[in-house]
Amino acid sequence: TATNWSGNAVPGSGDDVIIPSGVNNFPTISSTVTIKSLNINASAELTVSLDGTLKVNNSSSVGIQVTGTLTNLGIIQINNTGGTALSISGSANAIAYLYGDTDIGNNGSIRGAGIYVDGGALEIDKDSDVNADLTPTVNINNVTGNGISCINGTVTIDENPYGSFEPTVTVNIGTLDTIGNIGIANTGSFDLLEGTINIGVTISRGVINTTVGINDGYFKLGTDGKLNIGSAGSSIGNHGLENDPGCTVDNSGTITIRNVNNHGIQNEGIFTQAGSGMLFIDQVTLNGITSAINTSFTNHGTIKIGNSATVEETGIDNKSAFT
């Protein structure tokens, strides 16, 4: 209500909204609300309910800054920002729960990353309520930076059931419009435990698991995790998946890489595939897998290279331990 806000007015489409800490009641959005930008301060909270829609348009910088807690059970749409669309940073306790549908850049450009996590946490899943969205979806398109950047933070994607209800969680990156840099850049902990990530058109790599400072990237796929990088009609501008020195990829799920303008996988760290793991690589301009000196590539699962479309050079180019 108006009396809860400064100026005794409910925020509107031209307003930069700040949710401060230390208030008696934090806001819940249960209708359609349009604002210019949103800043959730440390220890503050905002919830978009199952019936709520939050539209953020025309911010001159970051669309939504989360230093406290954001919970989305409904719909969030972010478009036409001068910076990153959704930033979860500034505090180790910063966290965003995306349990509903989140659309970024579907109807306007994003001048930065789609989602940026630095020191905080992002969770994409179904809410524990039986009435919650059973098909939570995150769409990220038309960004000049990375689709998702995880820097010294954690990203968890899961499909927690509720009784007999089995949810389906999907993250689409660059499937409608181009990602201006990398689909997913990780120097933290990125866990795709269950659910599907589809990466479409990127200017650079589909996924990079790399190091910043003392932080070595850890990228994990659970048994029911599916990572699709590129497709017959969507090209990746560089390596499909790059795993840098000191970093680890642990795959128990399914990775499919196709239509890549470099190596399918460039491994310079530790790559381990469990017995349940499956790796399919097709339609790449160089090698299917390149594993550099002083690296480790361990496979207990299934690898198929060039099974559906041509790999133009070597299937596996190994210069180190490959078992």
Buried (B, 14 or more C-beta within 10 A) or exposed (E): EEEEEEEEEBBEEEBEBBBBEEEEEBBEBBEEBBBBBBBBBBBBBBBBBBEBBBBBBBBEBBBBBBBBBBBBBBBBBBBBBBBBBBBBBBBEEBBBBBBBBBBBBBBBBBBBBBBBBBBBBBBBBBBEEEEBBBEBBBBBBBBBBBBBBBBBBBBBBBBBEBEEEEBEBBBBBBBBBBBBBBBBBBBBBBBBBBBBBBBBBBBBBBBBBBBBEEBBBBBBBBBBBBBBBBBEEBBBBBBBBBBBBBBBBBBBBBBBBBBBBBBBBBBBBBBBBBEBBBBBBBBBBBBBBBBBEEBBBBBEBEBBBBEEEEBEEBBBBBEEEBE
